[in-house]
């Protein structure tokens, strides 16, 4: 079936132009080649994932696992609309957050090995279910497999915008492959302090890597653009989970976004933290943030001039 956009969309998703030119297939092949010395997330573990080895954190090889896929009605309003966001949750993760609320998926890998053809089928089925977009959740270790599946799905008629919903620990090599492919980036900004990221999520240099990734994402897609129905079509959304005791560094995060990205950044201050999984091992993580802490975070975002708060 030829590649074509859906007539109901106000503009084409970015990847359809690449699909028609053959560049999408070229990107997919380039990403698969990088699995031999994997640098497709910022851990740079450089294992040969094509030879039966697994990434140090993601524990994924040449294929990836999918934990679940379905229309999701709990995402941000511009993503979920009234028909849901078509989420595909990848098993494993390149972070190791002690407080992970999806630890069975991210730490233990619950899910099923999934081929590129199966992944393409999921995208098309979610489109058939009426979802507003295809939302890849925890995709940093699955970039190669996503691109390969996307080439198949685009040829079969996929025409929904793509959401790249990551923990924000993404390599420039991966983001270069995704340039012109992803329509909507939705990274976390988990920490302003890399020492705390090392302590609670087992990654090095998180703050610098994360800020570089957010800069590049914004360079690629700009501020969030909505259609006439308030549905996201292109741009950047940033999530920030408020941690107890100011551990997430909210003041620094909002300063960075307002001063170095854009005051028009769509910013979701998330208040749903609760001690999960191994959070009880750290006394400072073993409580919910207070209402006063949430209000303080919201006030900081306003003070620094962020205009689009969720």
N, C-alpha and C positions, 0 to 999 in steps of 0.2 A: 504494500500500500504506500503511496507517495507521502512524503512529509508535507503536512499542511497545518496551519493554525486553525483553532476553532473560530468560527465566525462570530461567536458571542464576545470574544475578547477585544478590548479596545486597542491592544497592540500585542505583537507576538512575543512569546517568551524568548529569551536571548538565544537559547540553544538551537532553535529551529534554523536560524541563519547558518550556524556552524554545521548542522546536520545536512543541509542542502548542498553546502560546498565541499563536504567530505572531511572538513576539519574536525568534526566531533569524533569520527572514527580514528583519526590521527591522534587526537588527544587521548582517547581510550587506549590505543596501542602504546603511547608514550608512558601513560600511567602504569600499565601492566608491566612494562620493562623496568620501571623503578621498583617494583616489588622484589627484584633480584638483589637489591641493596637498599632496603626500604628507607626512604626519607619522607614518607607521605604523612608524617605528623612530626611535631617538634621534639619528640624524644630521640629521633635519629638513631634508632637501634641498629639499623643497617643489616638486618638479617636477610637471608634469601628466602622470602616467603613462598617462592615457587618450588623450593626443594624440600618441602615438608616441614620447614622450620616455622616457628610462630613468633610474632612480635613480642617484645619483652613485657609490655603492659597489655596490649590488645589481644594477645594470645590467638591471633588470627593468621591464617596462612594465605593460600592462593584464593580460597573462597571465604565468604563471611557468613555469619549466622544472623538470622532475623528473629527477634523475640516475638514481635507482633506487628500487625499492620491493619489499620482500620480508620474510618473517619473519626476524628478527634474533635470534641466540642469544648475542650477545656483550654485551648490555646488562646493567645491574645485575640481580641475581637477582630482586628483586620485580617487575621489568618483564618479564624473559624467561621466567620460570617454566620449564615443560617444553615449551611450544608456541611460544615466541618472541614477541618484540615486533614488531608490524606497522609497520615503519619505512618512511617516505616521505622520501627525501633530496631536499631542494630544491637546485637549482643556484644558484650565486652565494651571497653572504653579505654582511651589512652590516658585517663586520669585515674587516681585511686583515692577518691574522697572518702575520708573516714565516716562522714555523715551521710553517705549516699542513700537516697530514698528509694532507689531502684537497684539495690545491691545484688539482688538475685540475678538481674540481667547484666549489670555492669561489672560486678566482681566475680560472679559464678558462671556467667555465660549461658544462662537459660535461653533456649531457642533452638533453631534448626539450621543446619548448613543449607545455603541457598545459592543456586546457580544464577548466572547472569540472566538466562532466559526466564527463570522463576521471578527474579527481581523485576524484570521488565513487565511480566504479567501482573505483578502486584500494582505497579504504577498504573497500568491500563485499567485494572479492575477498580482502583480508587477513583480514577477519572470517570469510569462508567457509573460509579455510585453517586456522582454529582459533587465530589469534593472540589473546593476552590483552588487547591494547590497540592503538590506532592512535597511532603515535609520529611526530610531525612534527619532522624534523631540519633545523636552520637555517631556522626559519619566520618570522623577524622581518619580512622583506620580503614575506611571502606571506599576511599575516593576512586581507586582504580576499578573496583567492581561496579560502583555507581555509574561511572562513565561508560563502561562496556554495556551495561544494561540499558542506559539511557539511549545509546545509539540504536539498540534494537527497538526500544519503545517508541522513539521518535519516528522511526521508519514505519511503525505500525499505527501511527496516528496520535501519539501523545502530544498534547498542546497546552498543558497546564504550567503555570509558573512553578519553579523549583525553590524550595526553602532549604537552606543549609543551616541546621540547628545544632551547633557544636558547643563544646566546653571552652572554646576560645584558645585552645593550645594547638594551633594549626601552623604548619610549616609554610614558608613562602613558596617552596617548590609545589606543594599541593594547590595553593591559592592561584599560582600562575596557570596551572592546568584547568582551574575552574573559572578563570576569567572569560566572560562571555558565555558561560554555561549557566551559572547560578543567577537567579533573578533576585532572590531575597536572602540576605545573610542574617542569621539570628544567633550571634555568639553570646556566651556568658562572659561577663567580666567578674570573676570570682574573688579576686584578691588584688589589692594594690601593693602588697608586700610579698616578695618572692620567698622570703624566709618562712612566712606562714603557709604559703602554698606548698613548700617543701614539707612542712610539718604535718599539714592536714590532707594534702592531695598527692604527695609523693612525686612531685615534679620540680625540676630546676628552672630558674629564670622565668617563672610564669609571668610576672608583671611585664617584663620587657617583651617577651614573645607575644603575649596577649595584646599589648598595645600596638605592636607592629602589625599583627593580624587584623585588628580592628581598623587601623589606618588603611591597609590595603583593601579590605572589604568595602570601606566607604569610598575609596578611590574608584573601585570597580562599579558600584551600583548607586552611590549617592544617598541622599536622604530618602526616607520612605515615601513612595507615591501610591496613592489610593485611587481606585476608580470611582465612578459616580455613586456606587453603592457602598463605599467605604471599605472595599476589599483591597488588600495589598497586592500590588502588581510588581513593584521593583523597589529595592532600597534596603536600608540597614535598620534592624531592630536590635537593641542590646538589652540583655537580661542581667540583673544584679541581685543576688540572694543576700538579704540582710542577715548577718550572723550576730550572735549575742556578743555584747561587749565591744562592738565596733571592729571586730576581727576582719571583716571584709574590706575595710578601708574605704568606706563610701565617699568620704569627702574627697579623696584623691581621685576616685573613679569619676565622680561627677565633674570635678575640675578638668580632668583630661578630656572628657567628652565635650564639655562646653567650650573649652579654650582651644583644643587641638583637633576636634572632629567637627562638630556642628551643634549649635543650640537647637537645631531642628531634629536632632537625633530622637527617634522614638525609643523611650527608655522605660522598661518595666522594672520597678522596684518590687521585688518579690518578698512577701512577708510570711511565707508558709514554712519557714525552717522549723524543724523539730528534731530532737536528738534521735537519730536512726542508726542502725547497723552498729558501728564501733564508736560512735560519738561519745558514749559513756566512758571511754578510756581517757578522755580529756575533760577535766572538770569544767574548763571554760566553755566547752561545747555542749555541756550537759543540761541545757535549758533552752526554752524558746526565747526569742527576743521580746522585749517588753513593748507595750504600746508606745511608751515614750521614745524608745529607740527607733521604732518605725516612723513616728512623727518627725523625729530629728533627721532621719535620712531623707524623708520627703521634703522637709524644709531646706536641707542642703541643696537638693536638686533645684529647687525653685530659686534659691539665693544665687546659684551659679548661672541661672538663666536658661535652664533646660525647659523647653516649651511644651514638649509632648510626653507627658507622664502617664503611665498606665498604673 
